[in-house]
Amino acid sequence: MSALPRVLLVDDSKLVRASLAQHIKAHYEVREEADGEAAWQTLVLDQSIRAVVSDLQMPKMDGYALLERLRGSRLRRLQQMPFILVSGEETEEERSKARSLGASDFITKGSGAIEILTRLGNLLALHEAQENLDSGRQQLVQNPATGLFTRRYLELQAAQALSHSARHGMDVSLMVLGFDGYDVLTRKLGATLAEEVGNRFARMLGAKMRQEDSLGHLEAGRFAVVSPGTAPQFCASFAERVRQAVEASRLTVQGQSLGLTVSIGLASMPTDRVSSAGALLELADQRMQIAMQAGGNRTEAGGSLPATRPISLPHALELLRANRQGPVLPHLDALLAQLVPLLALMDREMGLNFPLEQIDRYLSEREKPNK
């Protein structure tokens, strides 16, 4: 395999192609085609080609048409590929048309070796610099493993939201979500499968978010959501819905049924007086860790909102349908108290002879230590 950049020369004259190849072959690997249609097929299939030097007048498809097809391609590499158009007579009309179609450069036949090499070298260096810049921007915006926003980009989003909040008096809320026992999950499944579990969770979370919210990946098993214009109590309600959805989920990996829970930390402005977007994210992360240390599967908002909420009957039934009795057990007394009116109605209408007096006595005894 050649280490030289590959350049496609397109001209219906074999003599012209040979002359151009002679000029550049010491610095570039050369591939040749005799018309625009053949060149197009080569460009689609050969991903190693880095630049095109094409004649203007050719059979089947001229240089203008080839250029226009490249710039209109769905393939990003072809849209941005350096393209030098070569003409026998360099007129202002030709140059203007070439520029409007997206030509990178325009030269006349008979240009010397130094000029061709200089222009090719400059174009490829500029293209490489642009690719590196685009790659850097992409890495700033998206985590390559998950496709989600990075921590740095989330901080920028939060900073913009805080600036808007300061001008218009709106709330900004941020929550950090982490899988409880993620290190145990990683040892059990391996890093790759544990990451896939995280990706499934991210897709579920993304489907529940508003369009103006930003979901990001902080690190393995840990995610964050920036919610502009969201008051703390509404963010807490959303966090609880997410927590309950994960708790009741049925996730099977390699034939194993996994019971997962998340801990969630919330922070918001202006309720929490922090100095920056980064500090707001750190505060939410700290509260998420507090929730984990307190046993996990809970929401922590720094005391301004309840850290946990009583389990509802529908949620308890979801958990039982998922064969997850553990999260229901601590709430049996509260659930039974909620069921008493329904049991009394069923007993009266259906004659089932429920032990209602025994249930009332049991609940009364359980309430005494709290009085």
Stockholm file with secondary structure:
# STOCKHOLM 1.0

chainA/1-371         MSALPRVLLVDDSKLVRASLAQHIKAHYEVREEADGEAAWQTLVLDQSIRAVVSDLQMPKMDGYALLERLRGSRLRRLQQMPFILVSGEETEEERSKARSLGASDFITKGSGAIEILTRLGNLLALHEAQENLDSGRQQLVQNPATGLFTRRYLELQAAQALSHSARHGMDVSLMVLGFDGYDVLTRKLGATLAEEVGNRFARMLGAKMRQEDSLGHLEAGRFAVVSPGTAPQFCASFAERVRQAVEASRLTVQGQSLGLTVSIGLASMPTDRVSSAGALLELADQRMQIAMQAGGNRTEAGGSLPATRPISLPHALELLRANRQGPVLPHLDALLAQLVPLLALMDREMGLNFPLEQIDRYLSEREKPNK
#=GR chainA/1-371 SS CCCSCEEEEECSCHHHHHHHHHHHTTTSEEEEESSHHHHHHHHHHCTTEEEEEEESSCSSSCHHHHHHHHHTCSCHHHHTCCEEEEESSCCHHHHHHHHHHTCSEEEETTCCHHHHHHHHHHHHHHHHHHHHHHHHHHHHHBCTTTCSBCHHHHHHHHHHHHHHHHHHTCCEEEEEEEETTHHHHHHHHCHHHHHHHHHHHHHHHHHHSCTTCEEEEEETTEEEEEEETCCHHHHHHHHHHHHHHHHTCCEEETTEEECCCEEEEEEEETTSCCSSHHHHHHHHHHHHHHHHHTTSSSEECTTSSCSSCCCCHHHHHHHHHTTCCTTTGGGHHHHHHHHHHHHHHHHHHHCCCCCHHHHHHHHHHHHGGGC
#=GC SS_cons         CCCSCEEEEECSCHHHHHHHHHHHTTTSEEEEESSHHHHHHHHHHCTTEEEEEEESSCSSSCHHHHHHHHHTCSCHHHHTCCEEEEESSCCHHHHHHHHHHTCSEEEETTCCHHHHHHHHHHHHHHHHHHHHHHHHHHHHHBCTTTCSBCHHHHHHHHHHHHHHHHHHTCCEEEEEEEETTHHHHHHHHCHHHHHHHHHHHHHHHHHHSCTTCEEEEEETTEEEEEEETCCHHHHHHHHHHHHHHHHTCCEEETTEEECCCEEEEEEEETTSCCSSHHHHHHHHHHHHHHHHHTTSSSEECTTSSCSSCCCCHHHHHHHHHTTCCTTTGGGHHHHHHHHHHHHHHHHHHHCCCCCHHHHHHHHHHHHGGGC
//
